Amino acid sequence: MNLDAVISGAGVSAVGRRLGREPLGLTVDAVLAALTDAGLAPADVDGLATYPGAMDQPPGFSPVGVADVQDALRLELDWYAGGLESPGQLGAIVLAALAVHAGLARHVVCFRTVTESSAQGTRGRGAVMTRGEVGGFMQWLAPFGAPSAAVYAGMIAGRHFAEFGTTREQLAQIALTCRANASLNPEAVYRDPLPLDDYLAARMISEPLCLYDCDVPIDGSTAIVVSHPSAHADLRKPPVRIESVGTALRGRAVRDQWDDLTTFGLRDAAAMLWERTDLTPADVDVAQLYDGFSFMTLAWLEALGFCGRGEGGPFVEGGHRIARTGTLPINTGGGQLSAGRLHGFGHVREAARQLWGDAGAHQVPGRPAVAVVSNGGPSAGCLLLTTDR
């Protein structure tokens, strides 16, 4: 079943390190920018979705929820959603597409706001780590001083290195590619060149992941407008079609209990994506792959079928294949490793901009027609986006 849903607009607020701005102000800026991009007004919005909804902990992770935006813009909503348990961050966009398809709403604004950089202040990531009593999977990590996602991402990357011979020099190409793309993106946080020697000399965070393998906490908000295709005449530019979604969860959704410890839940979501379309990985022109850690991007390349299981290292070696001018350009705006951690929503906006042909200096040569977007690790989601075909 194909979804009757399109992406009609995308917007972003100011993005940066320690902006010190109110989270709701950033969110309103992003929402209004997305509506302007689509050629719509707040009065046109009848749906609102976010991930994971307003949360106090950890600080800055999700400071704005549906009710905040609805009240700030005086929106009259027929449908809304926001929750933590979903197929990754993109779950909000998938839910919006389902609502539009079902006729519950016509224009849904999906937003994601983070102020993690300001929340951390000058004390680094340790300032926002969980303290005190913990439950869930964290009860097995926190007592051993391992509360960070970098710890289990590093262990899974290490398993891939040991099982398939992946090297740091190979993995480095993801970070180097993101930095090269970011150098062309005026919105990116880090734009200076990143030589391989600097990458290899950077301090280790959780072996084999170094500083440059970890995404950049920032402040900012991103908004995506999901509309019904019948609204085409009301829109400012051709909409981007949501060709297929991947939301499957067929293994154990526990970080250390997957039958294949080199894949997280990516494998299941990716399999579902291709089960629902006649397109194949060979048709993809540009890939915006989640890079909370560089290894996640490599794992997505394998899960989505761009290379075989265990072949991610050789696939990215040298960086030529995944460069902006390569056969499979990835994270063309700089990704979360260099442009900043907008928690998956920035990848959706970048994919839409590439398909619209308005990505500026970091536009992929030619006119891409098919893009894949992914997010998440232990649980995951992915989207296949296309222009009219």
C-alpha positions in Angstrom: 0.0 0.0 0.0 1.4 3.4 -1.0 0.8 6.3 1.3 -1.1 9.3 0.1 1.3 11.8 1.7 3.9 14.2 0.5 6.5 16.5 2.0 5.5 20.0 1.1 7.9 22.2 3.0 10.9 22.2 5.4 12.3 24.8 7.6 15.0 25.3 10.3 15.7 27.9 13.0 19.0 29.4 13.9 21.4 26.5 14.6 24.5 26.7 16.7 26.4 26.0 19.8 25.1 27.5 23.1 22.7 29.9 21.4 21.0 30.6 24.8 17.6 31.1 23.2 14.3 29.9 24.4 13.4 26.5 22.9 9.9 27.5 22.0 11.2 30.6 20.1 13.5 28.3 18.0 10.6 26.0 17.4 8.2 28.7 16.2 11.0 30.0 13.9 11.4 26.6 12.3 7.6 26.0 11.9 7.0 29.3 10.3 10.0 28.8 8.0 8.6 25.4 6.9 5.1 26.9 6.3 6.6 29.7 4.2 8.6 27.1 2.3 5.4 25.2 1.5 3.4 28.4 0.7 1.1 27.8 3.7 0.0 29.8 6.7 -0.6 28.7 10.3 -4.4 28.7 9.6 -3.8 25.9 7.1 -2.3 23.6 9.7 -4.7 21.0 11.1 -2.1 18.5 12.4 1.0 18.5 14.6 3.5 15.8 15.4 6.8 15.6 17.3 9.3 13.2 18.8 9.5 12.4 21.6 7.3 15.2 23.1 8.2 17.5 25.9 10.7 16.0 28.4 12.6 17.5 31.3 15.3 14.8 31.3 17.8 14.6 29.9 18.2 18.4 29.8 17.8 20.0 26.4 16.9 16.7 24.7 13.3 17.6 23.9 12.2 20.8 25.6 9.1 21.6 23.5 5.9 19.5 23.0 2.8 19.6 20.9 0.8 21.7 23.4 3.5 24.4 23.5 3.4 24.9 19.7 -0.3 24.6 19.4 -0.8 27.4 22.0 2.0 29.6 20.7 0.6 29.7 17.1 -3.1 29.3 18.2 -3.4 26.3 15.9 -6.8 24.6 15.4 -5.9 20.9 15.3 -7.9 17.9 14.1 -5.0 15.5 14.9 -1.7 15.5 16.9 0.8 13.0 18.2 4.0 13.0 20.2 5.6 10.0 22.0 8.9 8.3 22.8 8.2 4.8 21.8 8.2 4.9 18.0 10.4 3.7 15.1 13.1 6.3 15.9 12.8 10.0 15.4 11.2 9.6 12.0 8.2 8.0 13.7 6.6 11.4 14.0 6.8 11.9 10.2 5.5 8.4 9.6 2.5 9.0 11.9 1.8 12.3 10.2 1.8 10.5 6.8 -0.6 7.9 8.1 -2.9 10.7 9.5 -2.9 12.5 6.2 -3.5 9.3 4.3 -6.4 8.4 6.6 -8.0 11.8 6.2 -7.5 12.9 9.8 -5.5 16.0 8.7 -4.5 17.8 5.5 -1.4 19.6 6.5 0.7 18.2 9.5 3.7 20.1 10.8 6.3 17.7 12.3 9.0 19.3 14.5 12.0 18.4 16.5 13.7 20.8 18.9 17.0 20.4 20.8 18.9 22.7 23.1 21.5 20.2 24.2 24.4 22.5 23.7 23.1 25.2 26.0 22.0 22.5 28.5 25.5 21.2 28.7 27.0 24.6 29.2 30.8 24.4 29.6 30.7 21.0 31.3 30.4 18.8 28.3 28.1 15.8 27.8 28.7 14.6 31.3 26.6 17.5 32.5 23.4 16.0 31.1 24.0 12.3 31.9 21.4 10.4 34.0 22.0 10.6 37.7 20.5 8.7 40.6 18.2 5.7 40.4 17.8 4.3 36.9 15.7 1.6 35.3 15.3 -0.2 32.0 18.4 -1.2 30.0 20.3 1.7 31.8 20.4 -0.3 35.0 22.9 -2.6 33.4 25.1 0.2 32.2 25.1 3.1 34.7 26.6 1.1 37.6 29.6 0.4 35.4 30.0 4.1 34.5 28.7 3.5 31.0 25.6 5.7 30.6 26.5 7.2 27.2 25.2 5.9 23.9 28.8 6.1 22.8 29.7 3.1 25.0 27.3 0.6 23.4 27.8 2.1 19.9 31.6 1.6 20.4 31.1 -2.0 21.5 29.0 -2.8 18.4 31.5 -1.0 16.1 34.2 -3.0 17.8 32.4 -6.2 17.0 32.1 -5.2 13.4 35.9 -4.4 13.3 36.7 -7.8 14.8 34.3 -9.8 12.7 34.9 -8.2 9.3 38.2 -6.5 9.5 36.9 -2.9 9.4 39.5 -0.3 10.1 39.6 3.2 11.6 40.9 4.5 8.3 37.8 3.2 6.6 35.4 4.5 9.2 37.1 7.9 9.1 35.8 8.4 5.6 32.3 9.0 6.9 33.4 11.8 9.2 35.7 13.3 6.5 32.9 13.2 3.9 30.5 14.9 6.3 33.1 17.6 7.0 33.8 18.2 3.3 30.1 18.5 2.7 29.6 20.9 5.6 32.3 23.2 4.2 29.8 24.0 1.5 26.9 24.5 3.9 26.7 27.9 5.5 24.3 26.5 8.2 26.8 23.9 9.4 28.4 24.2 12.8 31.9 22.9 11.8 33.2 23.8 8.4 36.9 23.7 8.7 38.8 21.0 6.8 39.3 17.7 8.7 42.4 15.8 7.5 42.7 12.1 8.1 45.7 12.6 10.4 43.7 14.9 12.6 40.9 12.3 12.8 43.3 9.5 13.7 45.0 11.7 16.4 41.8 12.8 18.1 41.1 11.5 21.6 39.3 8.2 21.9 35.7 8.4 23.3 34.7 4.7 23.3 37.0 2.5 21.3 37.1 2.4 18.3 35.1 5.7 18.2 37.0 8.9 18.5 35.8 12.5 19.0 35.0 13.0 15.3 32.9 9.8 15.2 30.4 11.4 17.6 27.7 13.9 16.5 27.7 17.6 17.7 25.2 18.7 20.3 23.7 22.0 19.3 20.6 24.2 19.8 18.1 24.3 17.0 14.8 23.2 15.6 13.7 21.6 12.4 10.1 21.4 11.0 8.7 19.3 8.1 5.3 19.8 6.6 3.5 16.6 5.5 0.5 17.2 3.3 -2.1 15.3 1.3 -1.3 15.1 -2.4 -4.6 16.7 -3.3 -3.2 19.9 -1.8 -0.8 20.3 -4.7 -2.4 23.4 -6.1 -2.1 25.2 -2.7 1.7 24.6 -2.5 4.6 26.8 -3.5 6.6 24.1 -5.1 6.3 20.5 -6.3 5.9 18.2 -3.3 8.2 15.3 -2.5 6.4 12.0 -2.4 6.8 9.6 0.5 7.3 6.5 -1.6 7.9 4.0 1.2 8.5 3.7 4.9 10.4 1.2 7.0 9.3 0.8 10.6 9.6 -2.9 11.3 10.9 -4.3 14.6 11.4 -8.1 14.2 14.3 -8.7 16.6 14.8 -8.0 20.3 14.7 -4.3 20.9 17.5 -4.5 23.5 20.9 -3.0 22.7 22.8 -6.1 23.6 20.3 -8.9 22.6 20.1 -8.7 18.8 20.9 -11.9 17.0 23.4 -9.9 14.9 25.3 -7.4 17.1 26.6 -5.5 14.1 23.3 -4.2 12.9 21.1 -2.8 15.7 17.4 -2.7 14.5 18.4 -1.2 11.2 18.1 -4.5 9.3 14.4 -4.8 10.0 13.4 -1.3 9.1 15.4 -1.4 5.9 13.9 -4.7 4.8 10.4 -3.3 5.2 11.3 -0.2 3.2 12.2 -2.2 0.1 9.3 -4.6 0.6 6.9 -1.7 -0.1 8.3 -0.3 -3.3 9.4 -1.4 -6.8 12.5 0.8 -6.4 15.8 -0.7 -5.4 19.0 0.5 -3.7 20.4 1.1 -7.3 17.8 3.7 -7.9 18.8 5.9 -4.9 20.5 9.2 -5.9 21.3 10.5 -2.5 21.3 9.0 1.0 20.9 10.9 4.3 21.9 8.3 6.8 21.7 8.7 10.6 25.1 9.6 12.1 24.7 9.9 15.8 27.9 8.0 15.5 29.8 7.4 12.3 29.4 3.6 12.7 25.6 3.9 12.5 26.0 5.4 9.0 28.2 2.4 7.9 25.7 0.0 9.4 22.8 1.7 7.5 24.8 1.3 4.2 24.8 -2.4 4.8 21.2 -2.7 6.1 19.8 -0.8 3.2 21.6 -3.0 0.7 24.1 -0.5 -0.8 26.7 -3.1 0.0 26.7 -6.6 1.6 26.9 -7.5 5.3 30.3 -6.8 6.6 31.3 -4.9 3.4 30.7 -1.4 4.7 34.4 -0.7 5.4 35.6 -1.4 1.8 32.5 0.4 0.5 33.5 3.7 2.1 37.3 3.2 1.8 38.9 6.3 0.2 35.6 8.2 0.4 35.2 8.5 -3.3 32.0 6.4 -3.6 30.1 8.4 -0.8 31.4 11.9 -1.7 29.0 14.5 -2.9 30.1 13.8 -6.5 30.3 10.0 -6.0 27.9 7.3 -7.0 26.1 7.4 -3.6 26.4 10.9 -2.0 25.7 10.7 1.7 24.9 13.3 4.3 25.3 16.1 1.8 24.7 18.9 4.2 27.4 17.7 6.6 25.2 15.4 8.7 25.1 15.4 12.5 28.8 14.9 12.6 29.6 18.4 11.3 26.4 20.3 10.6 25.0 19.5 14.1 22.7 17.1 15.9 19.2 17.9 14.8 18.3 14.4 15.7 17.3 12.9 12.4 15.0 15.7 11.2 17.9 17.6 9.6 18.4 14.6 7.4 14.8 14.8 6.2 15.1 18.5 5.4 18.4 17.9 3.5 16.9 15.1 1.5 13.9 17.2 0.5 16.1 20.2 -0.5 18.2 17.9 -2.7 15.1 16.6 -4.4 13.8 20.2 -4.9 17.2 21.2 -6.2 17.6 24.1 -3.8 20.5 22.9 -1.6 22.8 25.7 -2.8 26.5 25.1 -2.9 26.2 21.5 -1.5 23.6 20.5 -4.1 24.4 17.1 -5.6 25.3 17.4 -9.3 22.5 16.6 -11.7 18.9 16.5 -10.4 18.4 13.7 -7.9 15.0 12.0 -8.0 15.2 9.4 -5.2 16.5 9.9 -1.7 16.6 7.6 1.3 16.6 8.9 4.9 17.3 6.9 8.0 17.4 7.4 11.8 18.0 5.5 15.0 19.9 2.6 16.3 18.4 0.0 18.6 15.0 0.9 17.1 14.9 2.6 13.8 13.0 4.0 10.9 13.6 5.0 7.3 11.9 6.8 4.5 12.2 6.6 0.7 11.4 9.9 -0.9 10.9 10.6 -4.6 10.0 13.4 -7.0 7.0 12.7 -9.3 7.8 9.7 -11.5 
